[in-house]
């Protein structure tokens, strides 16, 4: 019966705890095998940051981002867990607020099991203005909705402000994907 060392409970093939070279070599082989398994698992989890183009929709008419708008985002996926961050900056001309509550996009479709618990947060800022938020992001179908919790009013075309040139929205989220 093997004797286990206190470090990672590795078996000493000789059964003793003499610390002889063959025993230590066997421990290293087992440890290397564990590292190889972890590395294979991590690679299979696709843990690489990827770019995506975020968007803002609306329950009515989607906002018009205008000329020179910026839409940047990145995400990483581990199994069905997605971590994402995004920023949309309205352009300098041709901007329209649209109508209704805003819908913030996902890089990967969400699981319908997400429920209504907060999965992230969104911040909003007018050009030259202070950052407002965070507002909780909750799942609503295939998008996130920013909720202003203290008033119950959703982030949208007039809340927390009417977006204009160079207004910006930034959001981050952690959620379960559909696959």
C-alpha positions as CSV (number, residue, x, y, z in Angstrom):
1,X,0.0,0.0,0.0
2,X,1.5,3.4,-1.0
3,X,2.3,6.0,1.5
4,X,1.0,9.5,0.7
5,X,3.1,12.6,1.1
6,X,1.5,15.7,2.5
7,X,2.1,17.6,-0.7
8,X,-0.8,17.0,-3.1
9,X,-1.2,13.5,-1.6
10,X,1.2,12.0,-4.1
11,X,1.9,8.3,-3.8
12,X,5.5,7.1,-3.1
13,X,5.8,4.1,-5.4
14,X,8.3,2.5,-3.0
15,X,5.8,2.7,-0.2
16,X,8.3,4.5,2.0
17,X,9.0,8.1,2.8
18,X,12.8,7.9,2.5
19,X,13.0,10.7,0.0
20,X,15.2,8.7,-2.3
21,X,15.6,9.9,-5.9
22,X,13.3,7.3,-7.5
23,X,10.5,8.3,-5.2
24,X,11.0,12.0,-6.0
25,X,11.2,11.3,-9.7
26,X,7.9,9.4,-9.5
27,X,6.3,12.4,-7.7
28,X,7.5,14.8,-10.4
29,X,6.1,12.5,-13.1
30,X,2.7,12.5,-11.3
31,X,2.9,16.2,-10.8
32,X,3.8,16.8,-14.5
33,X,0.9,14.6,-15.5
34,X,-1.4,16.7,-13.4
35,X,-0.1,19.9,-15.0
36,X,-0.6,18.4,-18.4
37,X,-4.2,17.5,-17.6
38,X,-4.9,21.1,-16.2
39,X,-3.3,22.6,-19.4
40,X,-5.4,20.4,-21.6
41,X,-8.5,21.3,-19.6
42,X,-7.7,25.1,-19.8
43,X,-7.1,25.0,-23.5
44,X,-10.4,23.2,-24.0
45,X,-12.2,25.9,-22.1
46,X,-11.3,28.4,-24.8
47,X,-10.0,30.9,-22.3
48,X,-8.8,33.5,-24.8
49,X,-10.0,37.1,-24.9
50,X,-11.9,37.8,-28.2
51,X,-13.1,41.0,-29.7
52,X,-16.8,41.6,-30.5
53,X,-18.8,44.6,-31.7
54,X,-21.3,45.6,-29.0
55,X,-24.6,47.3,-29.8
56,X,-27.4,49.2,-28.1
57,X,-30.9,48.4,-29.2
58,X,-34.2,49.7,-27.7
59,X,-37.7,48.6,-26.8
60,X,-38.8,51.2,-29.4
61,X,-36.5,52.7,-31.9
62,X,-32.8,51.9,-31.5
63,X,-30.5,54.9,-31.0
64,X,-28.6,56.3,-34.0
65,X,-24.9,56.3,-32.9
66,X,-23.9,58.9,-35.6
67,X,-20.8,59.7,-37.5
68,X,-17.5,58.6,-35.8
69,X,-19.2,56.3,-33.3
70,X,-17.0,53.8,-31.4
71,X,-18.2,50.3,-30.5
72,X,-15.6,48.1,-28.8
73,X,-15.9,45.0,-26.7
74,X,-14.1,41.9,-25.6
75,X,-15.0,38.7,-23.9
76,X,-13.6,35.4,-22.7
77,X,-15.6,32.1,-22.4
78,X,-14.8,29.3,-20.0
79,X,-17.2,26.4,-20.6
80,X,-20.6,28.1,-20.5
81,X,-19.4,31.1,-18.3
82,X,-18.9,34.3,-20.3
83,X,-17.1,37.4,-19.0
84,X,-17.5,40.5,-21.2
85,X,-16.9,44.2,-21.3
86,X,-18.0,46.7,-23.8
87,X,-18.2,50.4,-24.6
88,X,-20.3,52.4,-27.1
89,X,-19.5,56.0,-27.7
90,X,-21.9,58.1,-29.8
91,X,-20.4,59.9,-32.7
92,X,-20.0,63.7,-33.1
93,X,-22.9,64.2,-35.5
94,X,-26.1,62.5,-36.7
95,X,-26.9,61.2,-33.2
96,X,-30.4,60.3,-32.2
97,X,-31.6,58.9,-28.8
98,X,-34.2,56.6,-30.3
99,X,-37.1,55.6,-28.1
100,X,-37.8,53.3,-25.2
101,X,-35.6,51.4,-22.8
102,X,-32.1,50.5,-24.1
103,X,-31.0,46.9,-24.6
104,X,-27.3,46.1,-24.3
105,X,-26.0,43.2,-26.4
106,X,-24.2,40.0,-25.5
107,X,-21.2,38.6,-27.3
108,X,-22.5,35.0,-27.0
109,X,-26.3,34.1,-26.6
110,X,-27.3,33.8,-23.0
111,X,-28.9,30.7,-21.3
112,X,-32.6,31.1,-20.8
113,X,-31.9,30.0,-17.2
114,X,-30.4,33.4,-16.3
115,X,-33.5,34.6,-14.6
116,X,-33.8,38.2,-13.5
117,X,-30.9,38.4,-11.1
118,X,-28.3,41.1,-12.0
119,X,-25.6,39.8,-14.3
120,X,-23.6,42.9,-14.8
121,X,-23.7,46.7,-14.7
122,X,-23.8,49.6,-17.1
123,X,-22.3,53.1,-16.6
124,X,-23.4,56.1,-18.6
125,X,-21.7,59.5,-19.2
126,X,-22.6,62.6,-21.3
127,X,-19.8,64.4,-23.2
128,X,-17.9,66.3,-20.5
129,X,-20.3,65.1,-17.8
130,X,-19.9,62.9,-14.8
131,X,-20.2,59.1,-15.0
132,X,-23.6,57.9,-13.8
133,X,-24.3,54.5,-12.5
134,X,-23.7,51.7,-12.0
135,X,-27.1,50.4,-13.1
136,X,-27.8,46.7,-12.7
137,X,-28.0,44.7,-15.9
138,X,-30.6,42.0,-16.0
139,X,-31.5,39.4,-18.6
140,X,-34.5,40.2,-20.9
141,X,-34.7,37.7,-23.7
142,X,-31.6,37.9,-25.9
143,X,-30.3,41.2,-24.4
144,X,-29.5,42.9,-21.1
145,X,-31.6,45.7,-19.7
146,X,-30.1,48.4,-17.5
147,X,-32.3,49.0,-14.5
148,X,-32.0,52.1,-12.2
149,X,-32.8,50.3,-9.0
150,X,-33.6,53.2,-6.8
151,X,-36.3,54.5,-9.1
152,X,-37.2,51.4,-11.0
153,X,-36.8,53.2,-14.3
154,X,-34.7,51.5,-17.0
155,X,-31.8,53.1,-18.7
156,X,-33.1,54.4,-22.0
157,X,-33.5,57.3,-24.4
158,X,-34.2,59.8,-21.6
159,X,-32.8,58.1,-18.5
160,X,-30.4,58.9,-16.9
161,X,-30.1,61.6,-19.7
162,X,-30.9,62.1,-23.4
163,X,-27.8,60.9,-25.2
164,X,-26.1,63.4,-27.5
165,X,-22.8,63.6,-29.4
166,X,-20.0,61.8,-27.6
167,X,-22.3,60.3,-24.9
168,X,-21.0,56.9,-23.8
169,X,-22.2,53.7,-22.3
170,X,-19.9,51.1,-20.9
171,X,-21.0,47.7,-19.5
172,X,-19.5,44.6,-18.0
173,X,-21.2,41.3,-17.3
174,X,-20.7,37.7,-16.2
175,X,-23.3,35.2,-17.3
176,X,-24.1,31.7,-18.4
177,X,-24.2,31.2,-22.1
178,X,-26.7,29.0,-24.0
179,X,-23.9,26.6,-25.1
